[in-house]
Amino acid sequence: MRNVAYAFSACVLLVAGWYLVWSHLMAGDVARVKASIDHHYQRIKTGERYVTLKADEVYATGFPFGFRVAVARPTLSQVWGTQSYAISFDHIELEKVGDDDGRYRVIAPSSFDAMYAEEGKAPEKYRVSVNAMPGLLLRAAGSSRECPNLPGTKRCEPVADDAPLNAYAVQLPSNLVLEVSLNGKTQKIGFNFMPINLPIFQTIPDRMSGPLTIFVGMLREALVFKPAGQ
């Protein structure tokens, strides 16, 4: 019995020790993601004070053998006059895939929420499901113009450990279908794309009201304004 107790205690100490090491290894990534959200919050507010980027919490996840940063309820929203728009995910995760350029792969669920509200009316709450979530990469080394990082080109200078994520690259599937639900009604919206194998990084914009308004407006067009039967 005593040997069993010793073995159990040893296992507990081993797990606790590895957790401390794992937490220490993840601390820098968590700090970078938090700093990146704060950085873009300020940039967006400077460009468009009525637009807000926020998240409920940022924390390490994947213990014991995964090394990812989770962002709980990331939300982009705006209030313009009497109208409000928002897009939010339950959570996303960032997994580091490159040290020199501070590159992360974004792991997002295939469903997310969108909202439109107008003063004096019930808000329109949309649930959007995607047949194939587009790939998304974030990095701290800037756009592809600043840091090409392509075969045959000069390697980019390593970025600082605390440099904020400032560029993104989207890898789209050949066919993307959004299944959008609102108040029991469902509508599919489809797009065809030409796949791009090499990621092309662009600077994360500081003006987000246009893309947000257009995306939510597309959902409204499909489920609110589209005539029945079309």
C-alpha positions, -999 to 999 in steps of 0.1 A, spaced: 0 0 0 29 23 9 45 17 -25 12 26 -43 11 58 -23 47 66 -33 40 59 -69 9 81 -69 27 109 -52 56 107 -77 31 108 -106 14 139 -91 48 156 -87 58 147 -122 25 161 -137 28 193 -116 64 198 -126 56 194 -162 27 218 -159 50 244 -145 74 239 -174 46 239 -199 32 271 -185 66 287 -186 70 277 -223 36 291 -231 39 324 -212 55 343 -241 30 332 -267 1 341 -244 16 375 -237 21 381 -275 -15 373 -283 -28 396 -255 -5 424 -266 -16 419 -302 -53 423 -293 -45 454 -273 -24 467 -301 -51 463 -327 -78 476 -304 -59 509 -302 -52 510 -339 -88 504 -348 -101 529 -322 -77 555 -336 -90 549 -372 -126 543 -364 -136 551 -328 -170 534 -332 -154 500 -339 -142 477 -312 -121 445 -311 -122 426 -279 -119 391 -263 -131 377 -230 -100 358 -221 -66 347 -235 -50 316 -220 -27 287 -228 -44 254 -238 -34 219 -250 -17 206 -218 0 182 -216 14 179 -251 -3 206 -271 11 242 -272 -17 266 -283 -31 299 -272 -69 301 -268 -89 333 -273 -124 332 -257 -152 350 -275 -132 372 -299 -156 399 -312 -155 426 -337 -183 451 -334 -194 486 -343 -221 510 -333 -229 536 -360 -257 559 -351 -287 537 -342 -273 506 -359 -250 479 -344 -230 451 -362 -210 423 -347 -192 391 -356 -179 367 -329 -166 332 -324 -171 310 -293 -133 307 -293 -103 303 -315 -69 288 -310 -34 299 -322 -7 274 -328 29 286 -334 43 273 -367 73 296 -372 97 312 -347 117 336 -369 87 354 -383 64 349 -353 39 329 -373 7 312 -360 -19 290 -375 -54 299 -365 -77 271 -355 -113 282 -356 -147 264 -353 -168 259 -384 -196 280 -369 -198 315 -356 -223 343 -347 -232 375 -364 -256 402 -353 -274 433 -366 -294 455 -344 -313 488 -349 -326 510 -321 -363 502 -314 -362 468 -331 -354 432 -321 -318 423 -329 -311 399 -358 -289 371 -345 -274 349 -372 -256 316 -369 -232 309 -397 -218 275 -405 -190 270 -430 -184 238 -451 -147 243 -450 -132 270 -428 -106 290 -447 -71 287 -435 -57 317 -416 -21 325 -407 -10 354 -386 25 366 -381 46 394 -366 71 399 -395 48 421 -416 34 418 -450 48 398 -479 62 430 -493 82 436 -461 91 400 -456 86 378 -487 99 346 -471 95 327 -504 118 300 -519 149 317 -533 145 350 -515 165 363 -485 153 351 -452 135 377 -431 151 392 -400 139 374 -368 112 393 -350 113 401 -313 95 377 -290 70 405 -280 64 418 -315 26 420 -321 10 400 -348 5 425 -376 -1 406 -408 -24 379 -421 -27 354 -450 -59 337 -460 -59 303 -478 -93 299 -494 -109 265 -504 -120 262 -541 -156 261 -529 -169 279 -498 -205 275 -486 -220 295 -458 -252 281 -442 -268 310 -424 -297 306 -399 -320 333 -385 -352 328 -366 -356 293 -379 -349 302 -415 -318 289 -433 -301 300 -465 -269 289 -482 -245 313 -497 -218 299 -520 -185 312 -534 -159 297 -558 -123 307 -555 -90 299 -572 -68 282 -546 -35 299 -537 -9 275 -524 17 301 -512 5 323 -484 5 360 -493 6 382 -462 -11 415 -459 -10 441 -432 -39 438 -408 -60 469 -415 -69 494 -389 -103 502 -406 -127 473 -402 -161 489 -404 -163 484 -442 -157 446 -442 -179 441 -411 -208 461 -426 -205 443 -460 -204 409 -444 -234 414 -421 -252 432 -449 -247 401 -471 -264 379 -444 -293 404 -442 -297 404 -480 -299 366 -480 -324 362 -451 -342 395 -446 -344 413 -479 -343 384 -504 -378 378 -518 -394 344 -509 -387 317 -534 -355 332 -547 
